[in-house]
Protein backbone atom coordinates (compact mmCIF):
# COMPACT_ATOMS: atom_id res chain seq x y z
CA UNK A 1 0.00 0.00 0.00
CA UNK A 2 2.89 2.39 0.58
CA UNK A 3 4.11 1.65 -2.93
CA UNK A 4 0.62 2.33 -4.29
CA UNK A 5 0.42 5.67 -2.49
CA UNK A 6 3.87 6.77 -3.68
CA UNK A 7 3.00 5.72 -7.23
CA UNK A 8 -0.18 7.76 -7.18
CA UNK A 9 1.57 10.82 -5.75
CA UNK A 10 4.20 10.65 -8.48
CA UNK A 11 1.64 10.17 -11.27
CA UNK A 12 -0.62 12.98 -10.09
CA UNK A 13 2.37 15.32 -9.76
CA UNK A 14 3.29 14.67 -13.40
CA UNK A 15 -0.32 15.29 -14.43
CA UNK A 16 -0.37 18.55 -12.52
CA UNK A 17 2.80 19.60 -14.35
CA UNK A 18 1.00 19.23 -17.68
CA UNK A 19 2.36 15.85 -18.77
CA UNK A 20 0.55 12.75 -19.94
CA UNK A 21 1.15 9.65 -17.81
CA UNK A 22 1.05 5.93 -18.60
CA UNK A 23 1.33 3.41 -15.77
CA UNK A 24 2.02 -0.12 -16.99
CA UNK A 25 3.23 -3.33 -15.45
CA UNK A 26 2.42 -5.78 -12.68
CA UNK A 27 0.24 -4.09 -10.05
CA UNK A 28 -0.32 -7.43 -8.27
CA UNK A 29 -4.06 -6.81 -7.76
CA UNK A 30 -7.05 -8.14 -9.69
CA UNK A 31 -9.35 -5.12 -9.83
CA UNK A 32 -12.79 -6.54 -10.62
CA UNK A 33 -14.37 -9.98 -10.09
CA UNK A 34 -14.16 -10.47 -13.85
CA UNK A 35 -10.38 -10.23 -13.51
CA UNK A 36 -10.10 -13.20 -11.12
CA UNK A 37 -10.87 -16.89 -11.72
CA UNK A 38 -12.32 -17.52 -8.26
CA UNK A 39 -13.61 -14.15 -7.07
CA UNK A 40 -16.91 -15.68 -5.99
CA UNK A 41 -15.25 -17.89 -3.37
CA UNK A 42 -12.98 -15.15 -2.00
CA UNK A 43 -14.22 -13.50 1.16
CA UNK A 44 -14.60 -9.70 1.10
CA UNK A 45 -13.32 -9.41 -2.44
CA UNK A 46 -14.41 -5.79 -2.83
CA UNK A 47 -13.01 -4.82 0.59
CA UNK A 48 -9.40 -5.55 -0.32
CA UNK A 49 -7.25 -2.40 0.26
CA UNK A 50 -5.53 -2.79 -3.10
CA UNK A 51 -8.87 -2.96 -4.94
CA UNK A 52 -10.17 0.06 -3.06
CA UNK A 53 -7.05 1.98 -4.09
CA UNK A 54 -7.64 1.04 -7.73
CA UNK A 55 -11.29 2.15 -7.42
CA UNK A 56 -10.13 5.63 -6.48
CA UNK A 57 -7.38 5.73 -9.11
CA UNK A 58 -9.43 4.53 -12.10
CA UNK A 59 -12.52 5.76 -13.84
CA UNK A 60 -15.57 3.62 -14.41
CA UNK A 61 -15.46 1.04 -17.17
CA UNK A 62 -15.92 2.51 -20.61
CA UNK A 63 -14.69 5.64 -22.30
CA UNK A 64 -17.87 7.69 -22.01
CA UNK A 65 -17.48 11.23 -20.82
CA UNK A 66 -19.97 10.77 -17.98
CA UNK A 67 -18.13 7.91 -16.28
CA UNK A 68 -15.31 9.90 -14.73
CA UNK A 69 -14.20 8.94 -11.24
CA UNK A 70 -10.45 8.76 -11.14
CA UNK A 71 -7.70 10.40 -13.20
CA UNK A 72 -6.72 7.15 -14.99
CA UNK A 73 -8.43 4.53 -17.18
CA UNK A 74 -7.76 0.81 -17.44
CA UNK A 75 -7.14 0.68 -21.19
CA UNK A 76 -7.96 -3.01 -21.60
CA UNK A 77 -11.36 -2.74 -19.90
CA UNK A 78 -12.01 0.41 -21.88
CA UNK A 79 -11.93 -1.60 -25.11
CA UNK A 80 -12.95 -5.00 -23.68
CA UNK A 81 -15.31 -4.23 -20.77
CA UNK A 82 -17.01 -7.65 -20.67
CA UNK A 83 -14.26 -10.01 -21.85
CA UNK A 84 -14.05 -13.01 -19.49
CA UNK A 85 -11.02 -15.19 -18.99
CA UNK A 86 -8.67 -12.31 -19.81
CA UNK A 87 -5.89 -13.25 -17.41
CA UNK A 88 -2.20 -12.39 -17.34
CA UNK A 89 -0.87 -14.45 -14.41
CA UNK A 90 -1.09 -18.17 -13.59
CA UNK A 91 0.40 -20.49 -11.00
CA UNK A 92 3.29 -22.42 -12.52
CA UNK A 93 3.35 -24.97 -9.68
CA UNK A 94 -0.19 -26.21 -10.30
CA UNK A 95 -0.05 -25.88 -14.10
CA UNK A 96 -3.05 -23.55 -14.02
CA UNK A 97 -2.08 -21.86 -17.29
CA UNK A 98 -3.07 -24.98 -19.23
CA UNK A 99 -6.72 -24.38 -18.32
CA UNK A 100 -6.46 -20.57 -18.06
CA UNK A 101 -7.04 -20.64 -14.32
CA UNK A 102 -5.47 -17.30 -13.37
CA UNK A 103 -6.05 -13.60 -12.79
CA UNK A 104 -5.32 -10.26 -14.47
CA UNK A 105 -2.59 -8.47 -12.55
CA UNK A 106 -0.84 -6.59 -15.39
CA UNK A 107 -2.27 -3.32 -16.69
CA UNK A 108 -1.72 -0.47 -19.11
CA UNK A 109 -3.23 2.56 -17.40
CA UNK A 110 -3.32 5.97 -19.00
CA UNK A 111 -4.63 9.37 -18.01
CA UNK A 112 -8.16 9.93 -19.17
CA UNK A 113 -7.42 12.45 -21.93
CA UNK A 114 -4.61 10.33 -23.36
CA UNK A 115 -6.68 7.12 -23.49
CA UNK A 116 -9.75 8.75 -25.06
CA UNK A 117 -7.79 10.75 -27.67
CA UNK A 118 -4.87 8.52 -28.65
CA UNK A 119 -5.41 4.89 -27.55
CA UNK A 120 -6.57 2.69 -30.44
CA UNK A 121 -6.37 -0.77 -28.83
CA UNK A 122 -5.23 -2.63 -25.74
CA UNK A 123 -4.34 -6.32 -25.77
CA UNK A 124 -2.97 -9.30 -23.86
CA UNK A 125 -0.53 -11.92 -25.16
CA UNK A 126 -1.24 -15.10 -23.18
CA UNK A 127 0.37 -17.28 -25.86
CA UNK A 128 3.80 -15.80 -25.14
CA UNK A 129 5.55 -18.15 -22.71
CA UNK A 130 8.61 -17.67 -20.51
CA UNK A 131 7.15 -16.45 -17.22
CA UNK A 132 4.19 -16.86 -14.90
CA UNK A 133 3.01 -13.52 -16.36
CA UNK A 134 2.24 -12.74 -19.99
CA UNK A 135 2.96 -9.47 -21.83
CA UNK A 136 0.36 -6.73 -22.15
CA UNK A 137 0.35 -3.79 -24.54
CA UNK A 138 -1.53 -0.98 -26.18
CA UNK A 139 -1.63 0.82 -29.53
CA UNK A 140 -1.45 4.62 -29.54
CA UNK A 141 -1.97 7.05 -32.40
CA UNK A 142 0.74 9.58 -31.59
CA UNK A 143 3.67 11.25 -33.29
CA UNK A 144 7.09 11.68 -31.75
CA UNK A 145 7.89 15.25 -30.74
CA UNK A 146 11.53 15.96 -29.92
CA UNK A 147 12.08 17.39 -26.47
CA UNK A 148 14.42 20.28 -25.78
CA UNK A 149 16.26 18.24 -23.19
CA UNK A 150 16.08 14.73 -21.75
CA UNK A 151 14.21 14.23 -18.48
CA UNK A 152 16.40 14.09 -15.38
CA UNK A 153 15.55 10.41 -14.83
CA UNK A 154 16.33 9.42 -18.42
CA UNK A 155 18.32 6.23 -18.87
CA UNK A 156 21.03 7.98 -20.87
CA UNK A 157 22.20 9.69 -17.69
CA UNK A 158 22.94 6.38 -15.96
CA UNK A 159 26.67 5.54 -16.03
CA UNK A 160 26.14 1.99 -17.32
CA UNK A 161 24.37 3.37 -20.41
CA UNK A 162 26.76 6.25 -21.10
CA UNK A 163 28.33 4.40 -24.04
CA UNK A 164 31.75 3.97 -22.45
CA UNK A 165 33.09 0.97 -20.60
CA UNK A 166 33.54 1.45 -16.88
CA UNK A 167 37.10 1.08 -15.59
CA UNK A 168 38.07 -0.59 -12.35
CA UNK A 169 39.70 2.65 -11.19
CA UNK A 170 36.21 4.13 -11.00
CA UNK A 171 35.48 1.87 -8.02
CA UNK A 172 38.74 2.70 -6.18
CA UNK A 173 38.96 5.61 -3.76
CA UNK A 174 42.20 7.46 -3.05
CA UNK A 175 43.21 7.19 0.60
CA UNK A 176 44.43 10.48 2.06
CA UNK A 177 47.26 9.97 4.56
CA UNK A 178 49.17 12.31 6.80
CA UNK A 179 52.52 13.10 5.10
CA UNK A 180 54.38 12.66 8.41
CA UNK A 181 52.79 9.23 8.94
CA UNK A 182 53.52 8.28 5.32
CA UNK A 183 57.21 9.23 5.66
CA UNK A 184 57.56 7.36 8.94
CA UNK A 185 55.94 4.28 7.44
CA UNK A 186 58.20 4.28 4.36
CA UNK A 187 61.48 5.13 6.17
CA UNK A 188 62.03 3.05 9.33
CA UNK A 189 64.20 4.49 12.08
CA UNK A 190 67.85 3.57 12.69
CA UNK A 191 66.93 1.43 15.68
CA UNK A 192 64.48 -0.55 13.57
CA UNK A 193 67.12 -1.09 10.87
CA UNK A 194 69.59 -2.42 13.47
CA UNK A 195 67.02 -4.92 14.74
CA UNK A 196 66.26 -6.04 11.21
CA UNK A 197 69.94 -6.66 10.48
CA UNK A 198 70.35 -8.66 13.70
CA UNK A 199 67.34 -10.81 12.85
CA UNK A 200 68.73 -11.51 9.37
CA UNK A 201 72.08 -12.53 10.89
CA UNK A 202 70.32 -14.95 13.26
CA UNK A 203 68.40 -16.52 10.42
CA UNK A 204 71.60 -17.03 8.40
CA UNK A 205 73.40 -18.60 11.37
CA UNK A 206 70.62 -21.01 12.30
CA UNK A 207 70.04 -22.12 8.72
CA UNK A 208 71.77 -25.44 8.09
CA UNK A 209 74.15 -25.52 5.15
CA UNK A 210 73.87 -28.41 2.73
CA UNK A 211 76.69 -30.92 2.66
CA UNK A 212 79.26 -30.87 -0.09
CA UNK A 213 78.09 -34.20 -1.43
CA UNK A 214 74.52 -32.91 -1.73
CA UNK A 215 75.59 -29.62 -3.31
CA UNK A 216 77.79 -31.38 -5.85
CA UNK A 217 74.82 -33.30 -7.16
CA UNK A 218 72.78 -30.15 -7.72
CA UNK A 219 69.14 -30.17 -8.79
CA UNK A 220 67.83 -33.32 -10.40
CA UNK A 221 67.07 -33.29 -14.06
CA UNK A 222 63.47 -33.98 -15.08
CA UNK A 223 64.58 -36.87 -17.30
CA UNK A 224 66.09 -38.63 -14.30
CA UNK A 225 62.60 -39.57 -13.12
CA UNK A 226 61.97 -41.46 -16.36
CA UNK A 227 65.02 -43.75 -16.17
CA UNK A 228 64.38 -47.48 -15.71
CA UNK A 229 64.41 -48.52 -12.08
CA UNK A 230 67.27 -50.68 -10.86
CA UNK A 231 64.84 -52.80 -8.82
CA UNK A 232 63.26 -54.22 -11.96
CA UNK A 233 64.27 -57.79 -12.78
CA UNK A 234 66.65 -58.02 -15.69
CA UNK A 235 65.13 -59.69 -18.70
CA UNK A 236 68.47 -61.18 -19.63
CA UNK A 237 68.30 -63.60 -16.70
CA UNK A 238 64.93 -65.03 -17.80
CA UNK A 239 64.79 -68.24 -19.70
CA UNK A 240 63.11 -67.53 -22.99
CA UNK A 241 61.31 -70.62 -24.21
CA UNK A 242 62.24 -71.95 -27.56
CA UNK A 243 60.05 -71.61 -30.58
CA UNK A 244 59.14 -75.24 -30.48
CA UNK A 245 57.50 -75.03 -27.09
CA UNK A 246 55.25 -72.16 -28.23
CA UNK A 247 53.68 -74.06 -31.06
CA UNK A 248 50.37 -75.63 -29.97
CA UNK A 249 49.56 -79.07 -31.25
CA UNK A 250 46.80 -79.50 -33.72
CA UNK A 251 43.50 -80.68 -32.25
CA UNK A 252 40.93 -82.84 -33.91
CA UNK A 253 37.48 -81.71 -34.98
CA UNK A 254 35.86 -83.55 -32.07
CA UNK A 255 37.94 -81.64 -29.55
CA UNK A 256 36.95 -78.34 -31.11
CA UNK A 257 33.24 -79.19 -30.95
CA UNK A 258 33.59 -80.32 -27.36
CA UNK A 259 35.28 -77.06 -26.40
CA UNK A 260 32.49 -75.04 -28.05
CA UNK A 261 29.77 -76.99 -26.26
CA UNK A 262 31.58 -76.62 -22.95
CA UNK A 263 31.90 -72.86 -23.47
CA UNK A 264 28.20 -72.54 -24.26
CA UNK A 265 27.28 -74.52 -21.14
CA UNK A 266 29.46 -72.28 -18.97
CA UNK A 267 27.92 -69.14 -20.50
CA UNK A 268 24.41 -70.49 -19.87
CA UNK A 269 25.28 -71.28 -16.26
CA UNK A 270 26.68 -67.76 -15.76
CA UNK A 271 23.55 -66.25 -17.29
CA UNK A 272 21.28 -68.32 -15.04
CA UNK A 273 23.32 -67.31 -12.01
CA UNK A 274 23.05 -63.64 -12.97
CA UNK A 275 19.29 -63.92 -13.37
CA UNK A 276 19.01 -65.58 -9.97
CA UNK A 277 20.98 -62.78 -8.34
CA UNK A 278 18.93 -60.13 -10.12
CA UNK A 279 15.62 -61.67 -9.03
CA UNK A 280 16.91 -61.96 -5.47
CA UNK A 281 17.83 -58.27 -5.26
CA UNK A 282 14.54 -57.27 -6.89
CA UNK A 283 12.64 -59.22 -4.25
CA UNK A 284 14.75 -57.69 -1.50
CA UNK A 285 14.67 -54.12 -2.88
CA UNK A 286 11.24 -53.73 -4.36
CA UNK A 287 11.83 -50.10 -5.43
CA UNK A 288 9.30 -47.30 -5.10
CA UNK A 289 5.72 -48.33 -4.56
CA UNK A 290 3.27 -47.56 -7.38
CA UNK A 291 1.45 -44.27 -7.24
CA UNK A 292 -2.13 -44.44 -5.97
CA UNK A 293 -4.95 -43.53 -8.33
CA UNK A 294 -6.92 -40.35 -7.78
CA UNK A 295 -10.60 -40.70 -7.02
CA UNK A 296 -11.90 -38.37 -9.73
CA UNK A 297 -10.09 -39.68 -12.82
CA UNK A 298 -8.53 -42.99 -11.68
CA UNK A 299 -5.14 -41.81 -12.87
CA UNK A 300 -1.72 -42.02 -11.14
CA UNK A 301 -1.18 -39.23 -8.63
CA UNK A 302 1.87 -37.06 -8.01
CA UNK A 303 3.74 -36.76 -4.73
CA UNK A 304 4.13 -33.36 -3.10
CA UNK A 305 5.86 -32.15 0.08
CA UNK A 306 4.36 -29.87 2.73
CA UNK A 307 6.38 -26.64 2.84
CA UNK A 308 4.12 -24.65 5.14
CA UNK A 309 5.52 -24.30 8.69
CA UNK A 310 3.65 -26.46 11.16
CA UNK A 311 3.42 -29.99 12.53
CA UNK A 312 3.20 -31.48 9.00
CA UNK A 313 6.24 -29.66 7.58
CA UNK A 314 8.23 -32.01 5.36
CA UNK A 315 5.53 -34.70 5.10
CA UNK A 316 4.73 -36.21 1.70
CA UNK A 317 1.26 -36.57 0.26
CA UNK A 318 -0.42 -37.60 -3.00
CA UNK A 319 -2.73 -35.47 -5.11
CA UNK A 320 -4.26 -35.45 -8.57
CA UNK A 321 -1.68 -34.94 -11.31
CA UNK A 322 -3.93 -32.87 -13.58
CA UNK A 323 -3.53 -29.06 -13.79
CA UNK A 324 -5.54 -26.78 -11.57
CA UNK A 325 -8.72 -25.40 -13.09
CA UNK A 326 -12.30 -24.39 -12.37
CA UNK A 327 -14.17 -26.87 -10.16
CA UNK A 328 -16.88 -27.19 -12.82
CA UNK A 329 -14.35 -28.33 -15.45
CA UNK A 330 -14.11 -32.17 -15.39
CA UNK A 331 -10.68 -32.07 -17.03
CA UNK A 332 -9.18 -30.06 -14.15
CA UNK A 333 -7.64 -31.40 -10.96
CA UNK A 334 -9.91 -33.31 -8.59
CA UNK A 335 -9.79 -32.88 -4.81
CA UNK A 336 -8.08 -36.22 -4.12
CA UNK A 337 -5.67 -36.15 -1.15
CA UNK A 338 -3.76 -38.94 0.60
CA UNK A 339 -0.92 -38.84 3.11
CA UNK A 340 2.13 -40.91 2.19
CA UNK A 341 3.10 -43.62 4.64
CA UNK A 342 6.53 -43.10 6.23
CA UNK A 343 9.16 -45.38 4.74
N, C-alpha and C positions, 0 to 999 in steps of 0.2 A: 504493500500500500504506500510506503514511502517513495518507492520508485514511481508508482503511478502519479502521485502528487507532484513530484519533481518534474516528471515528463509533461504534465499538464501545465505547470507554471512556465516551463520553457517554451512550449508550443504557443500558449496564449501571449507570451511576451513577443514572440516573433510576429504573431498576427497583429498585435498592437503597433508594431513598428512598420506595418504596411507590407509584410511579406506573405506569400502563400506558403502553406505548410502541408507536408505529406508525412504521415506517421505509418510506417510499415514494418512488419516483422511479427515475431512471436510475442503476443501479449499474455499468453498462458491463461486465458479465461474464455470460456464459451459464453457468449453474450446472451443469446436467446435459447429457449428450449429446442428450437429447430436446429440449433448448432451443436446439440449433444445427443448421443445415441441413446442415453438412458436418463433423460431429464425427468421423466415421470417418476422414477423410483428414487430420485435424490430428494432428500428432505430439505425444505426451505431453499429451493433452487433460486428463487427471485431475491432472497434475502442475503445472498452472498455479497461481501463487501466489494469484491472486484466487479461484479455485475452491476451493483449500484453505482460504482464509479463510471462504468461505461455508459450507463443510462444518462448520467449528467453530462458526459463528454459528447455523446452522439445525438444526432437528430433522429426523429422518427423514421421508420422505414419508408422509402420512396423519396423521390426528388421533387415533390410538389412544394410550392412556395409556402403553403400553410402548415407544413409539418415541422417547423423549426423548433428545436428544443436546445440542442447543444451546438457548439461552434463547428463540429466535425460530422462527417457522414461516412458510414461504412459503405465503401464503394461496391462491394460484391452484393450486399443486400439491396443496394439502390437499383441494380440491374437485375438481380435474381431474388426478389423478396420472398418467394414461396418455394424455392428449390430445396428439397429434402435430400439428406444424405450427402450434403456438400461439406465434407470433412477434410481436415488438413493434418491431423495427427492421429496415430494409432499405436497401440501397444505392440512392440516387437517381441516381447516375451510370450504373449499368448497368441501371436499370429493373427491379431484382429484385423489387419489390413486386408487379408484375403477375403473377408466378408464385409469390408467397409464398416467396421464396428469401432468408430472413433469419434472425434469432436473437431470443431473448427476453432483453432487457437491462433491462426495467423491471419493478419488483416492488412488491407491497404486503406488507410483512413486519409481523407483529404478535407481541407476546409470547405465549407459549404459552397462558396462562390467558385472555387476551383473545380469541384466535382460537377456542379451543374453546367458550367461553361465549357470545360475542356475534356472531361472524362468521356471516352467513347465506349469503353468496355472494362470489365473486371473479371478475372478468371482464376481458376485453380488448376493445378497440374498434378492430379493424384497418380498419374501413370509414371511419373519420374521417380525412380527409386534412389536409394543411397542414404536415407535417413528415416527416422520415425516421423519426420515432418515432410510435407511436400511443398514445392514452390508455389507462390501466389504472385499475381501481377495485375497490371492495369494498362490500358491504352489511352494515351492523352493526345489531344490535337493541339500541340503547342509548337512554337518556333523558338529556336535558341537565340537569346539576346546576350551579346557579350557584356560582361560586367566591367566596370572601371577598375576594380581591384578584386582580388580573391578574398573570400571571407576569412576571418581570423582563424577559424577552425578547419580550414581547407587542408586536405591531405598533403598537398605539395609543400606545406610548411613543416611537415614531420621530417626528422633527419634521415630516417630509413628510406624515404621516397624523394630525397633531394637529387638523386641521379648520380651521386658519387659514392664510392665504397668507403665505409667507415674504417678507420685505422685503429690499431690497438692502442696507439698513444692517446686516442681520445678518451679512453677509459682509465688512463693513469693520471694521477694528481701529483704535482710537484710538492715535495716535502720541504718546508722552510725550516732551516736549522740556524741556531745561534752560531755566528762565525767563530767565536771563542771555543765553543763546544766542538765544532767541526775540526778546528786546528788541533785541539787536544786529542781528539779521537784518531786523527790521521798521523800525528807525530807523538809517539810515546816518550815519556820522560827518560832521563839517563838511568835512573834507578831501575825502571822497567826493562831497559835494554840490557843492563847487567844481569838481571835475573833470567832473562831469556837466553843469554849466552851461557850462563851456568847450567841451565836445564838442558841445552843442546849438548854440552860437554858430558853431562851425566848419561844422556842417552847413548852417545857414542861409546862411552867406556863400558856400559853394561851390555852393549850389543855384542853378541858372540861372533867372532870372525870365522869364516869357513876355513876348513883345513886346506892344505896345499894340494892334497890328492883330489879333493872335491872341486877346487877351483881350476885344477888343470884340465878336468874333464869338460868344464863349461856346460852350457845349456844343450840339452839333447836335441838332436835333429828330429824333425817330424817323421822322416822315413825310418828312423830306428824302431818305431813302434810297429812297423809292418814287416820286420825281419822274421824269418821262421824261428820258432822257439826251439831252444836246445833240449827241452824235455820231451819233444816228440820222438817217437821211436823211428830209428833209421830204417828206411825201406830196403837198404842194401842187405841187412841182416835177415830179411824174410826169405823164406823158401818159396820161390815162385814155381807153381806146378808146371809141369811140362804140358805141351800141347796135346799130348795123347790122353792125358787124364781129363781134359776139358771136353772132349768129344763124347756126347751121350750116345749110348747104343740105340740102334734102331728097334722100335717096338712094333709088335704085330698089330693088325687091325682090331683083333679082339681086345687087346689091352687099351687101345684108344677108346673103343666104345664103352668099356667098363669104366674108364676114368670119367667120361662124359656123364654116364648115368650116376656115378657116385657124386659128381659135382652138382648135378641137378637135385639129387636127394638131399645134399647138405643145404642147398639154397632153399628148398622147400621147408626143411626143418627150421632154418633161421627165420623164414617168413612167418611160419606158424608161431614160433616163439615170440616174435615181435607183435603179432596180433594178440596173443595172450596177454602180453604186458600192457598193450594199449587198452584192451578191454578192462583189465584190472584197475588201471589208473582212472579210466572213465567211470567205473563203478565207485571208486573211492572219492574222486573229485567230480561230482556231478555237474559243476559249472553253475552259472546263474539260473535261477528258477524262471520258468516262463512267465511272461507278463499276464496279469489277470485281464479279463475282458470287461469293458465298461458295460453298464446296464442299459444305456440308451441305444447303442449301435452294435454291441457285441463285437467290438474290435479291441486289439491289444492296447493297453494303456501306456502312459509314459510315467516315469518316476521323477518326482520333484523333491526338493529339500526345503524344509521350513527355515526361512531366514529372519523371521520376525522375532525379536527378543521375547523370551518367555520360557515356560517350562518345556515346550516342545521344540525349542531351537535345535536345529541339526537333525531332526527326525525326518525319515523318508516316507513318502506317501505316493499313491497312485491316483491318476486322474485321466480323464478322457484326452486322447491325443489330438482331437480335432481342434481347429482354431476357434477362438472366442467369437461369438456373434449374438444376434438378438435371440432371446429365449423362444420366440415364435418360429425361428428358422430351424427346421429339423436337421439341416446339414451342419449346424454349429455344435459347439461342445455341449455335452450333457453334464449333469451335475453329479456324476459318479465320483466317489471319494472312498479311499481305502488306505488305512495305515499299513506300512510295510512292517513285517515281523522282523525283530532284531536278529541278525545273523549270529 
